[in-house]
Each structure stands twice: as C-alpha cells, then as structure tokens.
C-alpha cells in the first residue's frame, strides 16, 4: 500500500539519479521543482530552452545553474523537439513540460518517427494525498482522453494498473466511477462500460488488479457508504485507482481535490516510452516536484500488465 508521497520519495532516495529533459525550462515554478529534486538527490536535469531566460529565472530564485546542463533552443517547438531527442538518444530518462504548451509537447511525443510512442494509448494519471483518505489515490483520465469508448477505457485501466505496479508489487483495487452504483442500460452508457470491464477482470482478461463497477465516488472511498447502501464490493471503501467516465468528471475531481480538498497532487502522462511529467501551468512547484518524484520512481521499471 502506498500511504503517502513520502513512501514514494523514500523509494527513490539513495538510488542512482535519473535525468529529466525539461522542455522550455524558462519558467519559475518548474525550475524550483527541478532544483528541489536535484537537492533532494532524486534527479538530474538537462534544461532545454532560451539560455538567457533560463538564467534570469534562476537568478530570481537563487538557483545555481552550475549543477545542470543547459541546451539552448529558441522557441517552443525547438525546445520540445530537442528535449524529446535527448530522451530518444538515452541522454535523459524522462521528459518534463516546462513553459511550453501541452499541445506542442504532445504533438512532439506523438510524432510517428521522432516521438516517444510505445504503441499504447497515452493517458493522464493523477495521484492525490488527501487528509481525508488513508492512502494515495490514483485517478485517470483528467487531461488526455475526452470521452473514451469501451475499448479505450480498457486501455486506460491497463495503463493505470501497469503504472501502479511499477511503483509497488501490491495488487491494486480499481473502481470504475459513475454517478450511480447500478447498471442503467440505455440511459447511462458509462455504467454499462463499468460492468463489462469489471466482468472482464473477473475472467482474467485484465490481470493483476481487483476491479468493481459501476461505483459512485462515495462507494469507492467510504466503507460506511457501502454499508449504508448495502453494497458488497471487494473494492468499496478501499480503492487505490479511480477510472472516471470522461474528462469532465475527472478534471473537476482533480481540481476540487487540489484546490478545495487540501490534497497534495501529482500528474503524469503514461503510455509513452517513458513517464512524462505534465502538470498544469497553474500547479504549484510542490505539485511539479512530487510529479518528478513519481516519474523517477516509475522510470525504467516494467510497465506492462
């Protein structure tokens, strides 16, 4: 069980440092996060972007740039292409979004011949440490897949399980989230998807995970809710992973826990050749630091189900 981000940090500390390729590094919070990760012994970094602007950002915060390599690149597109090239040439172990837009970064990642495709579906994984839950809570997909059909939801589930098990050998409990805990044929397609995927897992078509659904959020994280509603579930009240029905539900959940729920948060893109640190421009340097820690913990480990 992963109880907190501290357990993730402990799993990385003391191990050989991996290297981040930071695309368009001239941004304050991301430089603070990378500097903190370096000082904590978690990661090295190659800073890709406008050398002069990177130095100005570093000077504002007293960051010593002598500890990092800097690769000069002019503009957003060139910064992304060069950062991805560093990963492809095995000069960096993972990719991180700096000041560049998410669209430009993902366009580079998805390039057929020069990107970081792995043959899997790319999806976003958010991780929360909330004072209202007894362990880390993983959730997908708040930033990539808008309205996934059944086939894509199966791939999202498989990616989420592979990522979770790259961090810990324990078998995760996964809840397929809908607004209700009963199948509502015809009216709520997401409940049908949830029931089908749960049955697929019971029959071994999805391995190394305990799955149940449809479940509402309260059923997934509250044993009391399950008892009150008479729900007998192997996942209820103890979910490790929540799979949301669509990007709207996931994005609202992410921002509610981050801004109103007192949660520490991290975010990554998974399903590429390497984990990609991708957070919102509005996210804090702590969120970016914790995202780096998770990427370092998962980088280089087997991520297949």
Residue pairs with C-beta under 8 A, 6 or more apart in sequence:
1 135
1 168
1 170
1 240
2 8
2 135
2 136
2 167
2 168
2 240
3 134
3 135
3 136
4 129
4 135
4 136
5 127
5 129
5 136
5 264
5 266
5 290
5 293
7 136
8 136
8 167
8 290
8 293
8 294
8 297
9 40
9 42
9 293
11 167
11 297
12 42
12 293
12 296
12 297
13 40
13 41
13 42
14 41
17 41
17 42
17 43
17 44
17 296
18 43
18 44
18 93
18 94
18 296
18 299
18 300
19 43
19 44
19 45
19 46
19 91
19 92
19 93
19 94
20 34
20 37
20 43
20 44
20 45
20 46
20 92
20 93
20 94
20 95
20 96
20 277
20 292
20 295
21 45
21 46
21 48
21 83
21 84
21 86
21 87
21 91
21 92
21 94
21 95
21 96
22 30
22 34
22 45
22 46
22 47
22 48
22 49
22 83
22 96
22 98
23 48
23 49
23 79
23 80
23 82
23 83
23 84
23 95
23 96
23 97
23 98
23 100
23 105
24 48
24 49
24 73
24 76
24 79
24 80
24 83
24 97
24 98
24 99
24 100
25 31
25 34
25 45
25 47
25 48
25 49
25 54
25 57
25 70
25 79
25 98
25 99
26 49
26 50
26 53
26 54
26 56
26 57
26 98
26 99
27 57
27 98
27 99
28 57
28 60
28 61
28 285
29 283
29 284
29 285
29 288
30 96
30 97
30 98
30 99
30 285
30 288
31 47
31 54
31 57
31 58
31 61
31 63
32 61
32 63
32 285
32 288
32 289
33 285
33 286
33 288
33 289
33 291
33 292
34 43
34 45
34 47
34 68
34 96
34 292
35 61
35 63
35 64
36 285
36 289
37 43
37 45
37 289
37 292
37 293
37 296
38 44
38 45
38 67
38 68
42 292
42 293
42 296
43 292
43 296
44 68
45 68
45 69
45 96
46 68
46 69
46 70
46 71
46 83
46 86
46 91
46 92
47 54
47 65
47 68
47 69
47 70
47 71
48 70
48 71
48 73
48 79
48 82
48 83
48 86
48 98
49 72
49 73
49 79
49 98
49 99
50 72
50 73
50 74
51 70
51 72
54 65
54 70
55 65
57 63
58 64
58 65
71 82
71 86
73 79
73 81
73 82
76 99
76 100
76 101
76 104
77 104
77 108
79 98
79 100
80 100
80 104
80 105
80 107
80 108
81 108
81 114
83 92
83 95
83 96
84 95
84 108
84 109
84 111
84 114
84 115
84 116
85 114
86 92
87 93
87 94
87 95
87 116
87 273
87 274
88 114
88 116
93 274
93 296
93 299
93 300
94 274
94 275
94 276
94 277
94 295
94 296
94 299
95 105
95 109
95 116
95 272
95 274
95 276
95 277
96 276
96 277
96 278
96 292
96 295
97 105
97 276
97 277
97 278
97 279
102 143
102 278
105 276
105 278
106 122
106 269
108 114
108 115
109 115
109 116
109 117
109 122
109 269
109 272
109 276
110 117
110 122
111 117
116 272
116 273
116 274
116 276
117 272
117 273
118 271
118 272
118 273
120 155
120 159
120 271
120 272
121 145
121 152
121 155
121 156
121 159
121 271
122 144
122 269
122 270
122 271
122 272
123 140
123 141
123 144
123 145
123 155
123 156
123 159
123 160
123 269
123 270
123 271
124 140
124 141
124 142
124 143
124 144
124 145
124 250
124 267
124 268
124 269
124 270
124 278
125 138
125 139
125 140
125 141
125 159
125 160
125 163
125 267
125 268
125 269
125 270
126 138
126 139
126 140
126 142
126 250
126 254
126 265
126 266
126 267
127 136
127 137
127 138
127 139
127 265
127 266
127 267
127 290
127 294
128 136
128 137
128 139
128 257
128 258
128 261
128 263
128 264
128 265
129 136
129 137
129 263
129 264
129 265
130 137
130 257
130 261
130 262
130 263
130 264
131 262
131 263
132 261
132 262
133 221
135 240
136 240
137 221
137 239
137 240
137 241
137 242
138 160
138 163
138 164
138 172
138 240
138 241
138 242
139 241
139 242
139 243
139 244
139 250
139 253
139 254
140 156
140 159
140 160
140 241
140 242
140 243
140 244
140 250
141 148
141 156
141 243
141 244
141 247
141 250
142 244
142 247
142 250
142 251
142 253
142 254
142 267
143 247
143 250
143 251
143 267
143 269
143 278
144 247
144 269
145 152
145 156
145 247
146 246
146 247
147 246
147 247
148 156
148 246
149 193
150 193
150 196
150 197
153 176
153 193
153 197
153 243
154 197
154 200
154 206
155 271
156 243
157 174
157 176
157 197
157 201
157 206
157 209
157 211
157 243
158 206
158 305
159 270
159 271
160 172
160 174
160 241
160 243
160 270
161 172
161 174
161 206
161 207
161 208
161 209
161 241
161 305
162 270
162 303
162 304
162 305
163 268
163 270
163 275
163 298
163 303
164 172
164 240
164 241
165 172
165 208
165 303
165 305
166 297
166 298
166 301
166 302
166 303
167 294
167 297
167 298
171 208
171 209
171 210
172 208
172 209
172 210
172 240
172 241
173 209
173 210
173 212
173 234
173 235
173 238
173 239
173 240
173 241
174 201
174 209
174 210
174 211
174 212
174 235
174 239
174 240
174 241
174 242
174 243
175 211
175 212
175 213
175 215
175 219
175 220
175 235
175 236
175 239
175 241
175 242
175 243
176 193
176 194
176 197
176 198
176 211
176 212
176 213
176 214
176 215
176 243
177 194
177 213
177 214
177 215
177 216
177 217
177 220
177 242
177 243
177 244
177 245
177 249
178 188
178 190
178 191
178 194
178 213
178 214
178 215
178 216
178 245
179 188
179 216
180 188
180 191
180 214
180 216
181 214
181 215
181 216
181 219
181 229
181 231
182 191
182 214
183 191
183 192
183 194
183 195
183 214
184 191
185 191
185 192
190 214
190 245
190 246
191 214
193 245
194 213
194 214
194 215
195 213
195 214
197 206
197 211
197 213
198 211
198 212
198 213
200 206
200 211
201 209
201 210
201 211
202 211
206 305
207 305
208 305
209 241
209 305
210 234
210 235
211 235
212 233
212 234
212 235
212 236
213 243
215 231
215 233
215 235
215 236
215 239
216 225
217 242
217 253
218 225
219 225
219 226
219 229
219 231
219 233
219 236
219 237
220 235
220 236
220 237
220 239
220 242
221 237
221 239
222 236
222 237
223 236
223 237
223 238
224 237
225 231
225 236
225 237
226 232
226 233
226 236
226 237
242 253
244 250
244 253
254 265
254 267
257 263
257 265
258 265
258 283
258 287
264 286
264 287
264 290
265 283
265 287
265 290
266 279
266 287
266 290
266 291
266 293
266 294
267 277
267 278
267 279
267 280
267 283
267 287
267 291
268 275
268 276
268 277
268 278
268 291
268 294
268 295
268 298
269 275
269 276
269 278
270 276
270 298
270 303
274 295
274 299
275 294
275 295
275 298
275 299
276 295
277 288
277 291
277 292
277 295
278 291
279 287
279 288
279 291
